[in-house]
Amino acid sequence: MHSYPQLVIDKGKLSHNIEEVTSRCAEKGISVAGVIKGMNGLPELTRIYAASDVTMIGSSRIEQLKDAISIGEAEPELRKPTLMIRIPMLSEVPEIVKYCDYSLESEEEVLRALSSEALRQGKVHKVILMAEMGDLREGFVGDELTEAALTVENELDGLYLAGVGMNVGCYGSILPTKEKLEEFVARAEQVEDAIGRKLDILSGGATSSLMRVLDDSIPERINHLRIGEAILLARDLPLFYGCDLSFMNQDIFRLKLEIVELKNKPTYPSGTMGRDAFGHEPEYIDRGNRMRAICAGGKVDYGSEDEIFPLDSGIKVIGASSDHTILDVEDSDRSLKVGDVLTFGIDYASMVFVTVSRNVTIKYI
Ligand SMILES: *Cc1c(COP(=O)(O)O)cnc(C)c1O
């Protein structure tokens, strides 16, 4: 059996990252929902979250939360509350009630359907109402948040209003500044004034909000974050915002591809130029003849060749088709031969592909 393309996943490094994030958040009174969607909820890794200090397992996909529940059924001490983080489809309401302890919500119609379904199933489903904070993805706008909260609190007997949440940095590229988070707390307190009690959960965002934990400017009332990327990759905050995450592992995931051709070839194609395999008209630069490798594995495995990063700094990815990755290896640190294996780092965009490609063998270490 061939073993490449291969994704090597270091489970110990994942445990370490979860611990670093949950302990830093705990110091500020913040509990963490571990968001598993980035690695497609690989059960082997979900189990690590289940055994950690995260207080909920969060995902955008019900299938992944079902796996988390199966893990808890096999080992009851690993049963963690599940959180649906993508606002639900009306068509999945019965499953939401069945498999999710909590869900994020932004539509009154869905809330009503959830409540009826919960009553039907003899359950009380816990909801976190999302506040639109300027990023313009999900959330109740303005006073609609308080109105929805009053409806849940007073009319929808199948639901429990667990809290309110915010999300930024997804569509509108909005940053969770201290001011933005304080604005969110003010909206949460308006809800509390209207319903006449404190909310259990003020969920202040995702990985980007972790910056406010690290620079010690997170408002005191925020007591919950939903963290995916910072735990799995710890790449975005240092790369985009110069944040020091040196205490985190950035190498939990490594992609390995095998060389199937190694030749000295021209860098400029010859013949009449039309389109590449994907209908594009790329630009080519003539750099003369250079040593080039082709690795088995391509866009179907990792999405885009811009999202994988050779660890050998002398190697550059110069192109890819569905099943081939083309590399300039002229300046490689080591002398290569056909059959050698090259190692790559991945980012979020490639992680979502490599963790589900049936062509990629996953090896846990
Ligand atoms: C994906 C997602 C998260 C986790 O985001 P990261 O940036 O990976 O931490 C949290 N909340 C919601 C609503 C999401 O969709």
The ligand as an SDF file (V2000), in Angstrom:
LIG
                    3D

 15 15  0  0  0  0  0  0  0  0999 V2000
  -15.5130   29.1660   12.6060 C   0  0  0  0  0  0  0  0  0  0  0  0
  -16.1550   29.8680   13.7350 C   0  0  0  0  0  0  0  0  0  0  0  0
  -15.4620   30.0090   14.9410 C   0  0  0  0  0  0  0  0  0  0  0  0
  -14.0220   29.6140   15.1110 C   0  0  0  0  0  0  0  0  0  0  0  0
  -13.2310   30.4800   14.3610 O   0  0  0  0  0  0  0  0  0  0  0  0
  -11.6260   30.5280   14.4600 P   0  0  0  0  0  0  0  0  0  0  0  0
  -11.2640   31.8110   13.8440 O   0  0  0  0  0  0  0  0  0  0  0  0
  -11.1240   29.3320   13.7120 O   0  0  0  0  0  0  0  0  0  0  0  0
  -11.2640   30.4560   15.8960 O   0  0  0  0  0  0  0  0  0  0  0  0
  -16.1430   30.6010   15.9920 C   0  0  0  0  0  0  0  0  0  0  0  0
  -17.4250   31.0220   15.8630 N   0  0  0  0  0  0  0  0  0  0  0  0
  -18.1090   30.9160   14.7090 C   0  0  0  0  0  0  0  0  0  0  0  0
  -19.4990   31.4230   14.6380 C   0  0  0  0  0  0  0  0  0  0  0  0
  -17.4910   30.3390   13.6020 C   0  0  0  0  0  0  0  0  0  0  0  0
  -18.1770   30.2350   12.4610 O   0  0  0  0  0  0  0  0  0  0  0  0
  1  2  1  0
  2  3  1  0
  2 14  2  0
  3  4  1  0
  3 10  2  0
  4  5  1  0
  5  6  1  0
  6  7  2  0
  6  8  1  0
  6  9  1  0
 10 11  1  0
 11 12  2  0
 12 13  1  0
 12 14  1  0
 14 15  1  0
M  END
$$$$
